[in-house]
Amino acid sequence: MENKSYGDIIGSSSAPYGNQLAQHCGLATSYFGVSHPSLPNYLAATSGSTWGISDDNPPSSHPLQVSSIFGQIGSSASYEESMPSNCDLTDSYPYAVKHNPEAYYVPVRTACQSKDVPLDSFDANALPAFSFVTPNLCNDMHDCSVATGDAWLQSFIPRILSSADYQAGKTAIFLTWDEDDNSSNNQVPMIVLSEYTAPGTRSGTGFDHYALLRTTEELLGVGFLGGAAAATDMRPSFHL
């Protein structure tokens, strides 16, 4: 999700579903984005570095010859809402390539052609080991309201919760925002959903997008990329 601070969501009457999840699942109360604007946060969460990028330019400006979680995990996919075609490297509103990190990593460009797909291809009952899901510019709260994005989450998240893999404890969901709106020290919501996370679990431990990458890598049994190596593992806090 996009550009909302912790206080924009948690406790907001505009986000009833998000708050329902926060109350009945796990909530990190001290989770932060690592930069501004969007793109470097997406890169940090998937490759362990911002690579010095401080803009939202497309892959043609930032062809990154670096390792990423998409290369670490053979079974992975990106699901991008409103993307016109697989691994689309340019904007096509309401699809924004800056919110599709897999498109920036040159070493996985061939795999990107088959694994970075429109959200219409999402099947909660046939997911790969790692999935990265991005709503479009309206439903991610970037261009539309918190209420619009919250309604989207209410239609999408239950698809995963009702899947056999989730109910069997084989799937964890990390719901977060890339950055705040420059009003709150970049603190953003992070909601953790799993069969092992007790309802109402709260953690005040300091986490960020590097911690998310480390936790994902820990869960999938692969090595740590960049900033993930020194980041705090989220698994103990949420019993993953």
FENNOR-V866692 format. One record per pair of residues at least 12 apart in sequence whose C-alpha atoms are under 10 Angstrom apart, sorted by the first residue. I is the first residue (numbers start at 1). GAP is how many residues later the second one is. D is the distance in Angstrom with one decimal. If there is no record, write none. Layout:
i=<I;I>
gap=<GAP;GAP>
d=<D;D>
This chain:
i=<1;1;1;1;1;1;1;1;1;1;1;1;1;1;1;1;1;1;1;1;2;2;2;2;2;2;2;2;2;2;2;2;2;2;2;2;2;2;2;2;2;3;3;3;3;3;3;3;3;3;3;3;3;3;3;3;3;4;4;4;4;4;4;4;4;4;4;4;4;4;4;4;4;4;5;5;5;5;5;5;5;5;5;5;5;5;5;5;5;6;6;6;6;6;6;6;6;6;6;6;6;6;6;6;6;6;7;7;7;7;7;8;8;8;8;8;8;9;9;9;9;9;9;10;10;10;10;10;10;10;12;12;13;13;14;14;14;14;14;14;14;15;15;15;15;15;15;15;15;15;16;16;16;16;16;17;17;17;17;17;17;17;17;17;18;18;18;18;18;18;18;18;18;18;19;19;20;20;21;21;21;21;21;21;21;21;22;22;22;22;22;22;22;22;22;23;23;23;23;23;24;24;24;24;24;24;24;24;25;25;25;25;25;25;25;25;25;25;25;25;25;26;26;26;26;26;26;26;26;26;26;26;26;26;26;26;26;26;27;27;27;27;27;27;27;27;27;27;27;27;27;27;27;27;28;28;28;28;28;28;28;28;28;28;28;28;28;28;28;28;28;29;29;29;29;29;29;29;29;29;29;29;30;30;30;30;30;30;30;30;30;30;30;31;31;31;31;31;31;31;31;31;31;31;31;31;31;31;31;31;32;32;32;32;32;32;32;32;32;32;32;32;32;32;32;32;32;32;33;33;33;33;33;33;33;33;33;33;33;33;33;33;33;34;34;34;34;34;34;34;34;34;34;35;35;35;35;35;35;35;35;36;36;36;36;36;36;36;36;36;36;37;37;37;37;37;37;37;37;37;37;38;38;38;38;38;38;38;38;38;39;39;39;39;39;39;39;39;39;39;39;39;39;39;40;40;40;40;40;40;40;40;40;40;41;41;41;41;41;41;41;41;41;41;42;42;42;42;42;42;42;42;42;43;43;43;43;43;43;43;43;43;43;43;44;44;44;44;44;44;44;44;44;44;44;44;44;45;45;45;45;45;45;45;45;45;45;45;45;45;45;45;46;46;46;46;46;46;46;46;46;46;46;46;46;46;46;46;46;46;46;47;47;47;47;47;47;47;47;47;47;47;47;47;47;47;47;47;48;48;48;48;48;48;48;48;48;48;48;48;48;48;48;48;49;49;49;49;49;49;49;49;50;50;51;51;55;56;56;56;56;57;57;57;58;58;58;58;58;58;58;58;58;58;58;59;59;59;59;59;59;59;59;59;59;59;59;60;60;60;60;61;62;62;62;62;63;63;63;63;63;63;64;64;64;64;64;65;65;65;65;65;66;66;66;66;66;66;67;67;67;67;67;67;68;68;68;68;68;68;68;68;68;68;68;69;69;69;69;69;69;69;69;69;69;70;70;70;70;70;70;70;70;70;70;70;70;71;71;71;71;71;71;71;72;72;72;72;72;72;72;72;73;73;73;73;73;73;73;74;74;74;74;75;75;75;75;75;75;76;76;76;76;76;76;76;76;76;76;77;77;77;77;77;77;77;77;77;77;77;77;77;77;77;78;78;78;78;78;78;78;78;78;78;78;78;78;78;78;78;78;78;78;79;79;79;79;79;79;79;79;79;79;79;79;79;79;80;80;80;80;80;80;80;80;80;80;80;80;80;80;80;80;80;81;81;81;81;81;81;81;81;81;81;81;81;81;81;81;81;82;82;82;82;82;82;82;82;82;82;82;83;83;83;83;83;83;83;83;83;83;83;83;84;84;85;85;85;85;86;86;86;86;86;86;86;86;87;87;87;87;87;87;87;87;87;87;87;87;87;87;88;88;88;88;88;88;88;89;89;89;90;93;93;93;94;94;94;94;94;94;95;95;95;95;95;95;96;96;96;96;99;99;99;99;99;99;100;100;100;100;101;101;101;102;102;102;103;115;115;116;116;116;117;118;118;119;119;119;119;122;123;123;123;124;124;124;124;124;124;124;124;124;124;124;125;125;125;125;125;125;125;126;126;126;127;127;127;127;129;129;129;129;130;130;130;130;130;130;131;132;133;135;135;135;135;136;137;138;139;139;139;140;140;140;141;142;153;157;157;157;160;160;161;161;161;161;166;166;166;167;167;168;168;169;169;169;169;170;170;170;171;171;171;171;172;172;172;172;172;172;172;172;172;173;173;173;173;174;174;174;174;174;174;174;175;175;175;175;175;176;176;176;176;176;176;176;177;177;177;177;178;178;178;179;186;187;187;188;190;190;190;190;192;192;192;193;193;194;194;194;195;195;196;196;196;197;197;197;197;197;198;198;201;201;201;202;202;203;203;203;203;204;205;205;205;205;206;206;206;207;207;207;207;208;208;208;208;209;209;209;210;210;210;210;210;210;210;210;210;210;211;211;211;211;211;211;211;211;211;212;212;212;212;212;212;213;213;213;213;213;213;213;213;213;214;214;214;214;214;214;214;214;214;214;215;215;215;215;215;215;215;215;216;216;216;216;217;217;218;218;218;218;219;219>
gap=<98;132;133;134;135;136;138;139;140;141;148;149;152;174;175;176;177;178;187;188;36;97;132;133;134;135;136;137;138;139;140;141;144;147;174;175;176;177;178;179;186;30;33;34;35;137;138;139;140;174;175;176;177;178;179;183;185;136;137;138;142;172;173;174;175;176;177;178;179;180;182;183;184;185;27;28;172;173;174;175;176;177;178;179;180;181;182;183;184;22;23;24;25;26;170;171;173;174;175;178;179;180;181;182;183;184;173;177;180;181;182;138;172;173;176;180;181;13;137;138;141;179;180;12;13;17;19;178;179;180;134;135;133;134;131;132;133;134;135;136;137;130;131;132;133;134;135;136;138;139;130;131;134;135;138;130;132;133;134;135;136;137;138;140;128;129;131;132;133;135;136;157;171;173;131;172;134;180;133;136;154;170;171;172;178;179;167;168;169;170;171;177;178;179;180;168;176;177;178;179;167;168;169;173;174;175;176;177;166;167;168;169;170;171;172;173;174;175;176;177;213;148;164;165;166;167;168;170;171;172;173;174;175;176;177;211;212;213;147;148;162;163;164;165;166;170;172;173;174;175;176;177;210;211;148;160;161;162;163;164;173;174;175;176;177;178;179;180;206;209;210;158;159;160;161;162;173;174;175;176;177;178;157;158;159;160;172;173;174;175;176;177;178;145;146;155;156;157;158;159;160;172;173;174;175;176;177;178;180;181;144;145;146;147;148;152;153;154;155;156;157;158;174;175;176;177;178;179;12;143;144;145;146;147;152;153;154;155;156;174;175;176;177;15;16;144;145;151;152;153;174;175;176;15;18;19;143;144;145;151;174;17;18;19;20;142;143;144;145;146;150;16;17;18;19;61;141;142;143;144;145;16;17;18;60;61;139;140;141;142;14;15;16;17;18;19;58;59;60;61;62;65;139;140;12;13;14;15;16;58;59;61;138;139;12;13;58;60;136;137;138;167;168;169;56;57;58;59;60;135;136;137;167;21;25;55;56;57;58;59;61;62;166;167;24;57;134;164;165;166;167;168;169;181;182;183;184;23;24;56;133;163;164;165;166;167;168;169;171;180;182;183;21;22;23;24;25;55;56;59;86;163;164;166;167;168;170;171;179;180;182;19;20;21;22;23;24;25;54;55;58;163;166;177;178;179;180;181;19;20;21;161;162;163;164;165;166;176;177;178;179;180;181;183;17;19;160;161;176;177;178;179;176;177;13;15;43;40;41;42;43;33;40;41;31;32;33;38;39;40;41;42;43;45;46;29;30;31;38;39;41;42;43;44;45;46;47;29;30;43;44;43;41;42;43;44;40;41;42;43;44;46;39;40;41;42;43;39;40;41;42;43;38;39;40;41;42;159;38;39;40;41;158;159;33;34;36;37;38;39;40;145;156;157;158;33;39;61;144;147;148;153;154;155;156;31;32;35;37;38;41;42;45;46;60;61;62;31;34;36;37;38;40;41;36;145;148;149;150;151;152;153;55;56;57;144;147;148;149;37;54;55;56;40;52;53;54;55;56;35;36;39;40;51;52;53;54;55;56;25;34;35;37;38;39;40;45;50;51;52;53;54;55;56;22;23;24;25;34;36;37;38;39;40;41;43;44;50;52;53;54;55;56;21;36;37;38;39;40;41;42;43;52;53;54;55;56;15;16;17;19;20;36;37;38;39;40;41;42;52;53;54;55;56;13;14;15;36;37;38;39;40;41;52;53;54;55;56;58;59;12;13;14;35;36;37;38;52;53;54;55;12;13;14;17;33;34;35;36;37;51;52;53;33;34;28;31;32;33;17;26;27;28;29;30;31;32;13;15;16;17;22;23;24;25;26;27;28;29;30;31;12;15;24;25;28;29;30;13;14;15;13;43;44;45;41;42;43;44;45;49;23;39;40;41;42;43;38;39;40;41;34;35;36;37;38;79;16;32;33;34;15;31;33;13;14;30;13;13;16;15;16;17;16;15;16;14;15;16;17;37;36;37;40;32;33;34;35;36;37;38;39;40;41;42;34;35;37;38;39;40;41;37;38;39;33;36;38;44;41;42;90;91;41;42;86;87;89;90;42;42;42;14;17;18;21;13;12;14;12;13;14;12;13;37;36;39;22;16;18;36;12;13;12;32;33;34;27;28;29;27;28;26;27;25;26;27;71;24;25;26;22;23;24;69;20;21;22;23;24;25;44;47;68;18;19;20;21;16;17;18;19;20;38;42;14;15;16;17;18;12;13;14;15;16;33;36;12;13;14;32;12;30;31;30;22;20;21;20;17;18;19;22;42;46;48;45;47;44;45;46;44;45;42;43;44;38;40;41;42;43;40;41;36;37;38;35;36;31;33;34;35;33;27;28;29;32;25;26;28;24;25;26;27;20;23;24;26;18;19;22;14;15;16;17;18;19;20;21;22;23;16;17;18;19;20;21;22;23;24;16;19;20;21;22;23;12;13;14;15;16;18;19;20;21;12;13;14;15;16;17;18;19;20;21;13;16;17;18;19;20;21;25;12;17;18;19;12;16;15;16;17;22;16;21>
d=<9.4;9.3;7.1;7.1;9.2;9.2;8.1;4.6;6.6;7.8;8.0;9.9;9.6;7.7;6.0;4.4;6.4;8.8;9.9;9.6;8.0;9.2;9.5;9.2;9.9;8.4;9.6;9.1;5.4;5.6;5.2;9.0;9.7;9.3;8.3;5.0;5.5;6.6;7.6;8.8;9.5;9.9;9.7;8.9;8.0;8.6;7.2;6.1;9.5;6.5;6.4;5.0;4.5;5.1;8.3;9.2;8.4;9.8;7.7;8.3;8.4;9.7;6.7;8.2;6.6;4.4;5.5;8.8;9.1;9.3;8.8;8.7;6.6;8.2;9.2;9.6;8.1;9.6;7.2;4.2;6.2;8.1;7.4;6.3;8.6;6.7;5.7;4.6;6.9;9.9;8.1;8.9;8.5;9.0;9.8;8.9;9.7;7.6;10.0;8.0;10.0;8.5;5.7;4.3;4.8;8.5;9.6;8.4;8.6;8.0;8.2;8.0;8.9;9.3;9.8;8.7;8.9;9.9;7.6;9.6;9.1;8.6;7.2;7.7;9.7;9.5;9.4;9.3;7.2;9.9;9.1;9.6;9.6;8.6;8.5;6.0;4.9;8.7;9.5;7.6;9.6;9.8;6.4;5.7;8.9;8.2;5.4;8.1;9.7;9.9;10.0;8.3;7.3;8.8;9.3;9.3;9.8;6.1;7.4;9.6;7.4;6.1;9.8;9.9;9.9;9.8;9.4;6.3;9.1;7.6;8.0;9.4;9.5;8.4;9.4;9.4;10.0;10.0;9.7;9.7;9.7;7.2;8.5;7.9;9.0;9.0;9.1;8.6;6.0;8.1;8.9;8.6;7.1;8.6;8.8;9.5;6.8;5.1;8.0;9.1;9.9;9.9;8.8;9.3;7.9;4.4;5.2;8.0;7.2;6.3;5.5;7.5;9.1;9.6;6.4;6.5;4.6;5.5;6.3;8.7;9.2;9.5;8.3;5.6;4.7;6.2;8.4;9.9;6.3;7.2;6.6;5.9;4.6;5.8;7.9;8.9;6.6;9.7;10.0;9.7;7.6;6.0;4.7;6.2;8.9;9.9;9.6;7.6;6.3;5.0;6.5;8.8;9.7;8.6;9.9;9.1;7.0;5.4;6.5;7.9;8.6;6.0;4.9;6.1;7.4;8.2;7.7;9.9;9.1;8.8;9.0;8.7;8.5;7.2;7.6;9.2;6.9;6.0;5.0;7.6;8.1;9.0;6.8;8.0;8.2;8.6;9.8;7.5;5.3;6.1;5.0;6.3;8.4;9.1;9.8;8.6;5.8;5.9;6.6;6.4;9.8;9.4;8.3;7.9;5.9;4.6;5.2;8.1;9.1;9.6;9.7;9.0;8.6;7.5;8.5;9.7;7.9;5.5;4.3;5.5;8.0;8.7;7.8;6.4;4.6;7.1;9.7;9.8;9.3;9.5;7.8;6.0;4.9;7.4;8.8;5.4;6.4;6.7;9.6;8.9;5.8;6.1;9.1;9.5;8.5;8.6;7.6;9.8;7.4;9.3;6.7;6.7;8.3;8.1;9.4;7.9;8.9;7.2;9.6;7.8;9.9;9.4;6.7;7.9;9.3;8.9;6.8;8.6;9.3;8.3;8.6;9.3;6.6;6.2;6.7;9.7;8.7;7.4;9.3;9.5;9.5;8.8;7.8;6.5;7.0;7.2;9.7;6.2;6.7;9.6;7.7;7.7;6.8;5.3;8.0;9.2;9.1;5.3;6.5;8.5;7.6;9.9;8.6;9.8;8.0;5.9;6.5;7.6;7.9;9.0;9.8;9.2;9.1;9.8;9.6;9.7;9.3;9.4;9.4;5.8;7.2;9.7;7.1;9.3;8.1;6.8;7.7;5.9;9.3;9.8;6.8;9.6;8.2;9.9;8.5;9.6;9.4;9.2;6.0;8.7;8.6;9.3;9.2;9.8;9.5;9.4;10.0;9.4;6.2;6.2;9.8;9.4;7.9;9.5;8.6;7.9;8.8;9.3;8.9;9.0;9.0;8.6;4.8;5.7;8.2;6.5;5.3;8.8;9.6;9.9;9.3;8.7;9.1;5.7;5.5;7.6;10.0;7.3;8.2;10.0;9.3;8.5;8.3;8.8;6.2;9.6;9.4;9.9;8.6;9.9;9.5;7.7;6.3;4.3;6.1;8.7;9.6;9.9;9.1;9.7;9.1;8.7;7.7;9.1;6.0;6.9;8.4;8.5;9.0;7.8;9.0;8.3;6.0;9.3;9.8;7.0;8.6;8.1;5.1;4.3;4.7;5.6;8.4;9.7;9.8;9.7;9.7;8.1;8.2;5.9;6.2;8.7;9.7;9.5;8.5;9.3;9.2;9.6;8.8;5.7;8.9;9.6;8.7;6.9;6.9;6.5;8.1;9.0;6.5;6.3;9.9;9.8;10.0;8.8;7.8;9.9;6.3;7.9;8.0;8.2;9.8;9.0;9.7;6.7;4.9;8.2;9.0;7.8;8.6;9.9;8.3;9.3;10.0;6.6;8.8;9.5;8.8;5.6;6.5;6.0;9.6;10.0;9.4;5.8;5.0;5.7;8.1;8.7;6.2;5.4;6.2;9.3;9.4;6.5;7.4;7.0;9.4;9.9;7.4;8.9;7.2;8.6;7.6;9.4;9.3;8.1;9.8;7.2;9.9;8.7;8.5;9.9;9.8;7.4;9.6;8.9;10.0;8.7;8.1;8.8;7.7;8.9;9.6;9.1;8.0;9.5;6.9;8.7;9.5;7.1;9.0;8.9;9.3;9.9;8.2;9.3;9.4;9.4;8.9;7.5;6.1;9.8;8.8;10.0;9.9;8.7;9.4;9.8;6.9;8.2;9.6;9.4;9.3;7.5;7.2;9.0;7.9;9.3;7.9;9.4;8.9;8.3;9.0;9.0;8.9;5.1;5.3;6.6;8.8;9.6;9.9;6.9;8.9;8.3;5.2;5.8;4.6;5.7;8.1;8.9;9.4;8.3;8.6;4.8;5.7;7.5;9.4;8.2;6.6;8.4;6.5;5.0;6.4;8.6;7.7;8.7;7.1;9.4;8.4;9.7;6.3;4.5;6.1;8.2;8.3;10.0;9.2;9.9;8.6;5.8;4.6;5.9;7.9;8.7;8.4;6.2;5.2;5.4;4.6;8.0;7.4;6.7;7.3;6.1;4.8;6.3;8.4;7.6;9.0;9.0;8.4;7.0;7.4;6.2;4.8;4.9;8.5;9.3;9.3;8.3;6.1;5.1;6.3;7.2;8.4;6.7;9.4;8.7;5.6;4.6;7.3;9.6;9.8;8.0;6.2;4.9;5.0;8.8;8.9;9.7;6.3;5.3;8.9;9.8;6.4;7.1;8.4;9.6;7.9;6.0;9.0;5.3;8.0;8.5;9.6;9.5;7.5;5.2;7.7;9.4;10.0;9.8;8.2;9.0;7.0;9.0;9.0;7.0;6.7;9.7;7.5;5.6;6.6;7.7;5.6;4.7;6.5;8.6;8.0;6.0;9.7;8.2;9.4;9.1;5.5;5.3;7.6;7.8;5.0;6.4;8.6;8.9;7.3;9.2;8.5;8.3;8.6;9.4;9.8;6.1;8.0;9.4;8.3;7.6;9.7;9.3;5.5;5.2;7.0;9.3;9.1;9.8;9.3;8.4;5.4;6.3;9.2;9.6;9.7;7.3;6.9;9.6;6.9;8.9;8.8;9.0;9.1;8.5;8.7;8.8;7.3;9.8;9.2;10.0;9.2;7.1;9.0;7.7;9.8;9.8;9.8;9.1;10.0;9.9;9.7;9.6;7.6;8.1;8.1;9.5;9.8;8.5;8.7;9.3;9.8;9.6;9.6;6.2;5.2;8.6;8.4;6.0;8.7;8.5;9.0;8.8;7.8;8.9;5.5;6.7;7.1;9.0;9.0;9.7;8.8;9.5;9.9;8.9;9.3;9.5;8.7;9.9;7.6;9.4;9.9;8.4;9.8;10.0;8.2;9.5;9.8;9.6;8.7;8.4;9.2;9.8;9.7;9.6;9.5;8.3;6.0;8.4;8.2;9.0;8.7;9.5;9.8;9.6;8.9;9.4;9.9;9.4;8.5;9.1;8.7;8.8;9.5;9.4;7.3;7.2;8.5;6.7;9.8;7.7;6.8;5.3;7.1;9.6;8.5;8.4;10.0;8.7;6.7;8.2;10.0;7.3;5.8;4.8;7.8;8.9;9.3;9.5;9.4;8.1;8.1;5.8;5.0;6.5;6.9;6.0;4.9;6.6;9.0;8.2;9.4;7.9;5.7;5.1;6.4;8.1;7.2;5.6;4.6;6.5;8.8;9.3;9.7;6.4;7.3;9.8;9.7;10.0;10.0;8.3;9.9;9.8;9.8;8.9;9.1;9.2;9.2;9.9;9.5;9.6;7.3;9.6;8.8;9.7;8.5;8.8;7.6;9.3;8.7;7.5;5.8;6.1;9.7;8.8;5.3;5.6;7.0;7.8;8.1;8.2;7.0;9.4;7.9;8.1;9.1;9.8;6.1;7.8;9.1;8.6;10.0;8.7;8.1;9.6;7.9;9.5;7.7;6.5;8.3;7.5;9.7;8.0;8.5;9.8;9.1;8.5;8.9;9.8;9.0;8.4;5.7;4.8;8.3;8.4;5.8;8.1;9.3;8.3;6.0;8.8;8.5;4.9;5.3;5.8;6.7;9.8;8.0;8.5;8.6;7.7;7.2;9.7;8.1;9.6;8.6;5.9;9.3;8.6;9.8;9.0;9.7;9.5;8.4;4.7;6.8;8.6;6.6;7.4;6.1;8.1;9.6;8.3;8.9;8.1;5.2;5.7;6.3;9.8;9.1;9.7;9.0;9.0;9.1;10.0;9.7;7.9;9.5;8.4;9.9;8.2;8.0>
